[in-house]
Amino acid sequence: MDSPKSKPGRLTPIKKKGATSRAAVQSFFEEHKVKEILQDLTSDLAINQPADPKKYLYHKLANFFGFEPNNQDDEDLRSERTCYLRMHVECVGRSQTGRVHFIRRATMKDADNILFSAWEKEATALLHDVVAKATGDANGANDERSPTTENQTQEEILLEKIKILERENAELKKSLENQEKVKPSNEKETSSPSSNKTQDSKDGFKLPEIDPAFDRWLAEQLAASPPDVKDTEDFKYITFTELPPFTEKHQSLMRKHMSSELFERLKGVRTAKGYSLSNGMQAGVLRPHLGVGFTCGDQECFETFKEIIYPIVKGWHGFDPEAQEHRSDLDASKLVFTEEQEGKFRQYVKSTRVRAARNISGYSLPAGSSKEDRLAVEEVLKEAFGALPEPLQGTYYPLGSLSSEQEQDLQAGGFLFQKPGPMQLLGAAGAGRDWPEGRGIFHNEAKTVLCWCNEEDQCRIIAMEDGGDVKGVFSRFCQLSEAIKTAAEGKGKALMYDERLGFLGTCPSNLGTGLRASVMIVLPELNKDPKRLEEICRKYDLQPRGSSGEHSAAVGAKWDISNKQRIGYSEVELVQKMIDGVTQLISIEEELAAGGGGGGAPERGSGEDLAGTGGSGEGQAGESSSQEGFLSKPSVVTWMPVQQGSTSGAQEQAGGGGEKAAGEVMEGDKEASGKDGFKLP
């Protein structure tokens, strides 16, 4: 979320006589553009899907509304209920108060927690109180259970209401505990394969609800699956004995290209590290909305299962591995970035970022990794970080050893990626096993370089800074990549690379360069016509996104513009295409500002149009993004987030400051059309 912090202030009175509370709220929302802000924040949360969404949202809102959490109240922050109560109290009286309540309602839509029901009612009353005070409307300004007095301040009123609520919640909790105690001992919770409830195996591994008939089949397959050496207490790999009876909801390229004949031929095949066809298919079977639907567990997968991977690559990238070869070039000095361009970028560009994934041969990828491989990868990366030259030197933070203060600091900067949930692609693919062992985050003191260890891929490299120094940011990115390559070679290893596919990674959508070079740029004139902006970007092989990701609003006319392709071009070529395309956007923006028509972009032959084939190749975290990890991004609506799977169709993978926590969605985190969901925070 790249919105400026709002300063504390009073609500602006709405000059509308005789307005009822409901009308006042509606007018208030329109005046303060609550719909747009809600759209951005719910998109941000939906993209990242953190393990503790309520706590995550609190920190994001704290930054957005211009106040910081009280570090002395760490224990309170661990309480979801107290966290939200404090958030509401601190935001009351500010011009964004209305947003807080409705954002909470949207993100808590599926919480199904009875302890929140009382606060739901109370929060509504509090919102009406605040709006009523701003409008001079007495209707709904007082809650019958906690009447106001002339001598009470707004804060005192809120604190009094909170005490009432806490007392009610304590009573509710006690009542629930009593109900559990009197529950008959022989009463068991059961769930048949045909029920609509989530199916659990004996070890707690959960199956999704997709379709009654399909759910029954899936439960039977899970029950019959033999143990897999990679299984953990909270995750089980399913062995499919037959081609899954895919439903209409299954949208992936894996489903499209997986024939019965191909399945039967490969179903018993495993790589030397034990990764099977069923392992690779599992995420696409359990998560119907994914657009790729297949994950790789090690380097050998790309040869062993190329009969399914190559068609996916061709369908996603518009690149034929059988007929084409990929090329790599990490020489930043080859970029053409004139003084005139540098000046324009300084004027218009707010921030610049370049990111890509790197993996080390000989070790499994996260979806199929063992504890031993994961820890070995971490050691190689720590050596690489220790050998970095100034000013790239920094600190590595193992996730399992973070103090609460370090966690808050990383989270506030958008750097912290979190354990993938079972409904996210990384979770469904098995990349969240043994969390947080072997995972960590590195950044330098200036926080202009960042690396994630063992999230979606073994290493996510991110170089970034405020402003438009694209050449400087790309140069740091190249240094990071070279340092990891050198460290791997010191262990007798090499980076995973294929002459046809380029750099290899967990998701087939993130091959080739796997690189995304982006700028956050302010375009007030082009922002008035987003469709035209998208058309211009398409002609220059660029991808525009709103400030909170794909299909979100561009708050403050800020757009995230990045290269669309990932494979078939070198890193230098892709960054150069981004520089040249953004230069043209700035030129058109200036023409429009001067009263001209903007001219538009000239027609150009760019070969096969990848706009609808996933040429962007993004798809965990972030930007996992921080993320750019495996995260499913729903389409954006005005008041409530769309149910996942409604339009989001590609792999969920996802960094901002950081990548994933800040919202980068990886290659797999895209819609079936192939558009990715990475965003700057």
Buried (B, 14 or more C-beta within 10 A) or exposed (E): BBBEEBEEEEBEEBEBEEBEBEBBBBBBBEBBEBBBBBBBBBBBBBBBBBBBBBBBBBBBBBBBBBBEBEEEEBEBBEBBBBBBBBBBBBBBBBBBBBBBBBBBBBBBEEBEEEBBBBBEBBBBBBBBBBBBBBBBBEBBBBBEEBEBEEEBEBEEBBBBBBEBBBEBBEEBEEEEEEEEEEEEEEEEEEEEBEBEEEBBBEEEBBBBEBBEEBBBBBBEBBEEBEEBEBBBEBBBBBBBEEBBEBBEBBBBBBBBBBEEEBBEEBBEEBBEBBBBBBBBBBBBBBBBBBBBBBBBBBBBBBEBBBBBBBBBBBBBBBBEBEEBEBBBBBEBEEBEBEEEBBEBBEEBBBBBBBBBBBBBBBBBBBBBBBEEBBBBBBEBBBBBBEBBEEEBEBEBBBBEEBEEEBBBBBBBBBBBBBBBBBBBBBBBBBBBBBBBBBBBBBBBEEBBBBBBBBBBBBBBBBBBBEBBBBBBBBBBBBBBBEBBBEBBEEBEBEBBBBEBBBBBBBBBBBBBBBBBBBBBBBBEBBBEEBEBBBEBBBBBBBBBBBBBBBBBBBBBBBBBBBBBBBBBBBBBBBBBBBBBBBBBBBBBBBBBEEEEEBEEBEEEEBEEEBBEBBBBBBBBBBBBBBBBBBBBBBBBBEBEBBEBBEBBBBBBBBBBBBBBBBBBBBBBBBBBBBBBBBBBB
